[in-house]
Amino acid sequence: MQAESLTAWEFSFIEFFAHAANLIGLPKSIGEIYGLLFCASAALNLDDLQRRLNISRGSASQGLKLLRQLGAVQVKTVKGSKKDHYLPELSMKRLVAGFIRDQFGPHLESGSPKLNKIEALIENEANLERRLHGIQRLRTLRIWQKGLQKLLPLILVGLGGGSLKAADSTRPLI
């Protein structure tokens, strides 16, 4: 399958989004897919993305799956086609809220058990000076944890990606 040439401005947009994806720890192909969708004047299907970007079907499929999970793309039905077509999410609020909720949130939720493991390791520290230093650092992390538990839901509410009821949940975020 031959790649369809990209215009200079399309290529520049795609490079821009590939670099942005890399900055936040996502694969380059995620940024490329989003960048092409961002440029497109109509919804594109998996085959269109694969051909225009000259990437494998698996890479295009996995990239779309992740972008859907993040809320960065929307599926659109195109009359006369059985294939899913994709449009980019253009709201910065929704993009940031989706990223925070789906990428940052799970890491925060796993924080408490990790801090408990660190605490057990500190308790086993034979050197008193190091143990006291470790306890001080752990206290700092627990303060950060409490702050983030309050802050993250408020950020999501401010971005329109959550509700205060969800923020009042007793389940810790980190």
Secondary structure, DSSP 8 states (H G I E B T S, - for coil): -------HHHHHHHHHHHHHHHHTT--HHHHHHHHHHHH-SS-EEHHHHHHHHT--HHHHHHHHHHHHHHT-EEEEE-TT--SEEEEE---HHHHHHHHIIIIIHHHHHTHHHHHHHHHHHHHT---HHHHHHHHHHHHHHHHHHHHHHHHHHHHHHHTTS--HHHHT-SS---
